[in-house]
């Protein structure tokens, strides 16, 4: 299981993704802690701002060049690549949208599980390809790291902010006329047991990695990022934390992955090309978002309802995107 990445791509990742990611997450944590110490709660505008920004800043656009992936990593022509990915989006996205309409509670549970997997797989690729983390040579350790990294944004907020986590999930399913009744998920005992178990898995995974690491630099980066993300999602309200993570962590790393696959050595040129190639599908996605809002049973109007609509729409796009990224992982030797 070897992933080939150039030295230039690794240097660009450190400069363009790692440092901005640490800076943004650290700043948000500092502001959240200062706000808590001062007894000042951030208003709705601040809580929703990072998620709203993701509509056009990296978040939504980061998957908008999926149609080019088979052509760049495989031997397909551009028209064949576009047709294949278009069919994947139509079939998987359409089926998942239908599931939301008829069974929103299972659809919401699947969204959480799918995003847990996808965000974990994104971090595993970054650690293996860009960081060169040699402690992740084995498939079991990569799988454990995927579980931990995906659980940080999807599970840790539930531990620290159960009421807000529940409000977010409830906003998804209420769009379709259903209610969230699984109160046991948010009970103190459930969170205590689940949080303790997840922390134990986190520590065990890092310790197992340290034992097999030849070059400790990659392991130290893995451990440092894990600690940073634990802190982010324990201290910052869920929508704000996830919005920041989605834009400057997950999406930015994927953009650099696509740029590296493009073979462009100049990062600025590669990012510029990505922006140009992602723009048409991003605009089309926004058109579909408006159309999606017209077919859901509810009429969202509040910030919570609108963010719920946006996240459900992201869910519909995420399933085919995960299929494309999983194919990329197999093609590039991540697994």
C-alpha positions as CSV (number, residue, x, y, z in Angstrom):
1,X,0.0,0.0,0.0
2,X,2.1,2.9,-1.3
3,X,0.9,6.4,-2.2
4,X,3.2,8.4,-4.5
5,X,3.3,12.1,-3.9
6,X,6.0,14.6,-5.1
7,X,8.2,16.6,-2.7
8,X,6.7,19.7,-4.2
9,X,3.1,18.5,-3.4
10,X,4.1,17.7,0.2
11,X,5.7,21.2,0.6
12,X,2.6,22.8,-0.9
13,X,0.4,20.8,1.5
14,X,2.3,22.0,4.5
15,X,2.2,25.6,3.3
16,X,-1.4,25.8,1.9
17,X,-3.3,23.3,4.1
18,X,-1.5,22.4,7.3
19,X,-0.6,25.9,8.5
20,X,-3.9,27.6,7.6
21,X,-5.8,24.7,9.1
22,X,-4.0,25.0,12.4
23,X,-4.2,28.8,12.4
24,X,-8.0,28.8,11.7
25,X,-8.8,26.1,14.2
26,X,-6.6,27.6,16.9
27,X,-8.1,31.0,16.4
28,X,-11.7,29.7,16.6
29,X,-10.8,27.8,19.8
30,X,-9.2,30.9,21.3
31,X,-12.2,33.0,20.5
32,X,-14.7,30.4,21.8
33,X,-12.8,30.0,25.1
34,X,-12.5,33.8,25.5
35,X,-16.2,34.1,24.8
36,X,-17.0,31.5,27.5
37,X,-14.7,33.1,30.1
38,X,-16.3,36.5,29.4
39,X,-19.8,35.0,29.7
40,X,-20.7,36.2,26.2
41,X,-22.5,33.7,23.9
42,X,-21.9,34.2,20.2
43,X,-24.9,35.3,18.3
44,X,-26.6,33.2,15.6
45,X,-24.9,35.1,12.8
46,X,-21.4,34.1,14.1
47,X,-22.5,30.5,14.7
48,X,-23.8,30.1,11.1
49,X,-21.1,32.2,9.3
50,X,-18.6,29.4,8.7
51,X,-21.2,27.0,7.4
52,X,-22.7,29.8,5.2
53,X,-19.3,30.6,3.8
54,X,-18.8,26.9,2.8
55,X,-21.4,27.4,0.1
56,X,-18.8,29.2,-2.0
57,X,-15.5,28.9,-0.1
58,X,-14.1,25.4,-0.7
59,X,-16.9,23.5,1.1
60,X,-19.5,22.9,-1.7
61,X,-17.0,23.5,-4.5
62,X,-14.5,20.9,-3.3
63,X,-16.4,18.1,-5.0
64,X,-17.3,20.0,-8.1
65,X,-14.5,18.6,-10.2
66,X,-15.3,14.9,-9.5
67,X,-16.3,14.7,-13.2
68,X,-12.6,15.0,-14.1
69,X,-11.3,12.4,-11.7
70,X,-11.6,9.2,-13.9
71,X,-10.0,11.1,-16.8
72,X,-7.0,12.2,-14.7
73,X,-6.4,9.0,-12.7
74,X,-7.6,6.5,-15.2
75,X,-7.5,6.0,-18.9
76,X,-10.9,7.4,-19.8
77,X,-11.6,10.2,-22.2
78,X,-13.0,13.4,-20.8
79,X,-16.5,12.8,-22.2
80,X,-16.5,9.3,-20.8
81,X,-15.3,10.6,-17.4
82,X,-18.1,13.2,-17.3
83,X,-20.7,10.6,-18.4
84,X,-19.6,8.1,-15.8
85,X,-19.5,10.5,-12.9
86,X,-22.7,12.1,-14.0
87,X,-24.4,8.7,-13.9
88,X,-23.0,8.0,-10.4
89,X,-24.3,11.3,-9.1
90,X,-27.7,10.8,-10.7
91,X,-28.2,7.3,-9.4
92,X,-26.7,7.5,-5.9
93,X,-27.7,11.1,-5.3
94,X,-31.2,10.5,-6.6
95,X,-31.7,7.4,-4.5
96,X,-30.5,9.1,-1.4
97,X,-32.7,12.2,-2.0
98,X,-35.7,9.8,-2.3
99,X,-34.7,8.2,1.0
100,X,-34.8,11.5,2.7
101,X,-38.3,12.1,1.4
102,X,-39.7,8.7,2.6
103,X,-37.5,7.9,5.6
104,X,-35.8,10.9,7.0
105,X,-34.6,9.4,10.3
106,X,-32.7,6.5,8.7
107,X,-31.4,9.0,6.1
108,X,-30.1,11.2,8.8
109,X,-28.4,8.3,10.6
110,X,-26.8,7.3,7.3
111,X,-25.6,10.9,6.7
112,X,-23.8,10.9,10.1
113,X,-22.2,7.5,9.4
114,X,-21.3,8.3,5.8
115,X,-19.7,11.6,6.8
116,X,-17.8,10.0,9.7
117,X,-16.3,7.6,7.1
118,X,-15.6,10.2,4.5
119,X,-14.0,12.8,6.7
120,X,-11.9,10.0,8.2
121,X,-10.8,8.7,4.8
122,X,-9.8,12.3,3.8
123,X,-7.5,12.6,6.8
124,X,-6.0,9.2,6.2
125,X,-5.1,10.1,2.7
126,X,-3.5,13.3,3.8
127,X,-1.4,11.6,6.5
128,X,-0.2,8.9,4.1
129,X,0.3,10.9,0.9
130,X,1.3,14.4,2.1
131,X,2.6,13.9,5.6
132,X,4.3,10.6,4.9
133,X,3.2,9.1,8.1
134,X,5.0,5.7,8.0
135,X,3.2,4.5,11.2
136,X,0.1,4.0,9.0
137,X,1.7,1.2,6.9
138,X,-0.8,-1.4,7.9
139,X,-4.5,-1.5,6.9
140,X,-5.7,-2.0,10.5
141,X,-4.0,1.1,11.7
142,X,-5.3,3.1,8.7
143,X,-8.8,1.8,9.5
144,X,-8.5,2.8,13.2
145,X,-7.2,6.2,12.2
146,X,-10.1,6.7,9.8
147,X,-12.5,5.8,12.7
148,X,-10.9,8.3,15.0
149,X,-10.4,11.1,12.6
150,X,-14.0,10.8,11.2
151,X,-15.4,10.6,14.7
152,X,-13.8,13.9,15.9
153,X,-16.2,16.2,13.9
154,X,-19.1,13.8,13.9
155,X,-19.2,12.4,17.5
156,X,-17.2,14.7,19.8
157,X,-19.6,17.7,19.4
158,X,-22.3,15.4,20.7
159,X,-20.3,14.9,23.9
160,X,-19.8,18.6,24.6
161,X,-23.0,20.2,23.0
162,X,-25.8,17.6,23.1
163,X,-28.6,20.1,22.9
164,X,-27.2,21.9,19.9
165,X,-26.2,18.6,18.2
166,X,-29.8,17.4,18.6
167,X,-31.2,20.7,17.3
168,X,-29.0,20.3,14.1
169,X,-30.1,16.7,13.5
170,X,-33.8,17.6,14.3
171,X,-33.7,20.4,11.7
172,X,-32.8,17.9,9.0
173,X,-35.7,15.5,9.6
174,X,-38.2,18.2,10.5
175,X,-37.9,19.4,6.9
176,X,-39.7,16.2,6.0
177,X,-42.4,16.2,8.6
178,X,-40.7,13.8,11.1
179,X,-39.5,14.2,14.7
180,X,-36.3,13.1,16.4
181,X,-37.3,10.8,19.2
182,X,-34.0,9.0,20.1
183,X,-33.5,10.9,23.3
184,X,-31.3,8.2,24.8
185,X,-28.5,9.2,22.3
186,X,-28.1,12.5,24.1
187,X,-28.5,11.3,27.7
188,X,-25.5,11.9,30.1
189,X,-24.9,8.2,30.6
190,X,-24.7,7.5,26.9
191,X,-22.4,10.4,26.3
192,X,-20.1,9.4,29.2
193,X,-19.8,5.8,28.1
194,X,-19.5,6.7,24.4
195,X,-17.0,9.5,25.1
196,X,-14.9,7.4,27.3
197,X,-14.8,4.6,24.7
198,X,-14.0,7.0,21.9
199,X,-11.2,8.6,23.9
200,X,-9.8,5.1,24.7
201,X,-9.8,4.2,21.0
202,X,-8.1,7.5,20.2
203,X,-5.3,6.9,22.7
204,X,-4.9,3.3,21.7
205,X,-4.7,4.1,18.0
206,X,-2.0,6.7,18.6
207,X,0.0,4.5,20.9
208,X,-0.2,1.6,18.4
209,X,1.1,4.0,15.8
210,X,4.0,5.2,17.9
211,X,5.1,1.7,18.5
212,X,5.6,1.0,14.8
213,X,6.7,4.4,13.6
214,X,10.2,4.5,12.1
215,X,10.1,8.3,11.5
216,X,8.4,9.9,14.5
217,X,7.7,13.2,12.6
218,X,4.6,11.8,10.9
219,X,3.3,10.3,14.1
220,X,3.8,13.6,15.9
221,X,1.8,15.4,13.3
222,X,-0.9,12.8,13.5
223,X,-1.0,13.1,17.3
224,X,-0.9,16.9,17.2
225,X,-3.7,17.2,14.7
226,X,-5.8,14.7,16.7
227,X,-5.4,16.7,19.9
228,X,-6.2,20.0,18.0
229,X,-9.4,18.5,16.6
230,X,-10.4,17.1,19.9
231,X,-10.0,20.6,21.4
232,X,-11.9,22.3,18.5
233,X,-14.9,20.1,18.7
234,X,-15.0,20.1,22.5
235,X,-14.9,23.9,22.8
236,X,-16.6,25.4,19.8
237,X,-20.4,25.1,19.1
238,X,-21.1,22.4,16.5
239,X,-22.2,24.4,13.5
240,X,-19.3,26.8,13.8
241,X,-16.7,24.1,14.4
242,X,-18.0,21.9,11.6
243,X,-18.2,24.9,9.2
244,X,-14.6,25.9,9.9
245,X,-13.4,22.2,9.6
246,X,-15.4,21.7,6.4
247,X,-13.8,24.7,4.7
248,X,-10.2,25.0,5.9
249,X,-9.5,21.4,6.8
250,X,-11.4,18.7,4.9
251,X,-12.2,20.6,1.7
252,X,-8.8,22.3,1.4
253,X,-7.0,19.0,1.7
254,X,-9.1,17.4,-0.9
255,X,-8.6,20.4,-3.3
256,X,-4.8,20.0,-2.9
257,X,-5.2,16.2,-3.5
258,X,-6.9,17.0,-6.8
259,X,-4.3,19.6,-7.7
260,X,-1.5,17.0,-7.0
261,X,-3.3,14.4,-9.2
262,X,-3.4,17.0,-12.0
263,X,0.4,17.0,-12.0
264,X,0.6,20.8,-11.7
265,X,3.8,21.7,-9.8
266,X,2.9,25.4,-9.3
267,X,0.3,25.5,-6.5
268,X,-1.1,28.9,-7.5
269,X,-1.7,27.7,-11.1
270,X,-3.2,24.4,-9.9
271,X,-5.6,26.2,-7.5
272,X,-6.6,28.7,-10.2
273,X,-7.3,25.8,-12.6
274,X,-9.3,24.1,-9.9
275,X,-11.4,27.2,-9.3
276,X,-12.1,27.5,-13.0
277,X,-13.1,23.9,-13.4
278,X,-15.2,23.8,-10.2
279,X,-17.1,27.0,-11.0
280,X,-19.7,25.6,-13.5
281,X,-20.7,22.6,-11.3
282,X,-20.8,24.8,-8.2
283,X,-23.2,27.1,-9.9
284,X,-25.3,24.2,-11.1
285,X,-25.3,22.7,-7.5
286,X,-26.7,26.0,-6.2
287,X,-29.5,25.9,-8.8
288,X,-30.3,22.3,-7.6
289,X,-30.2,23.5,-4.0
290,X,-32.9,26.0,-4.8
291,X,-34.9,23.3,-6.5
292,X,-34.4,20.9,-3.7
293,X,-35.7,23.5,-1.3
294,X,-38.9,23.7,-3.4
295,X,-39.6,19.9,-3.1
296,X,-39.1,19.4,0.6
297,X,-42.4,19.3,2.5
298,X,-41.5,22.2,4.9
299,X,-40.8,25.8,3.9
300,X,-37.5,26.7,5.6
301,X,-37.1,30.3,6.6
302,X,-35.1,30.5,9.8
303,X,-31.3,30.2,9.9
304,X,-31.6,26.8,11.6
305,X,-34.1,25.6,8.9
306,X,-32.0,26.9,6.0
307,X,-28.8,25.4,7.4
308,X,-30.7,22.1,7.8
309,X,-31.8,22.3,4.1
310,X,-28.2,23.0,3.0
311,X,-26.8,20.2,5.0
312,X,-29.4,17.7,3.7
313,X,-28.5,18.8,0.2
314,X,-24.8,18.4,1.0
315,X,-25.7,14.9,2.2
316,X,-27.3,14.0,-1.2
317,X,-24.1,15.2,-3.0
318,X,-21.8,13.5,-0.5
319,X,-22.8,9.9,-1.3
320,X,-21.7,10.0,-4.9
321,X,-18.7,12.1,-3.9
322,X,-17.7,9.4,-1.4
323,X,-18.0,6.8,-4.2
324,X,-15.6,8.9,-6.4
325,X,-13.1,9.5,-3.5
326,X,-13.2,5.8,-2.5
327,X,-12.3,4.9,-6.1
328,X,-9.4,7.5,-5.9
329,X,-8.2,5.8,-2.7
330,X,-8.1,2.4,-4.4
331,X,-6.5,3.8,-7.5
332,X,-3.8,5.6,-5.6
333,X,-3.0,2.8,-3.2
334,X,-4.3,4.2,0.0
335,X,-5.9,0.9,0.9
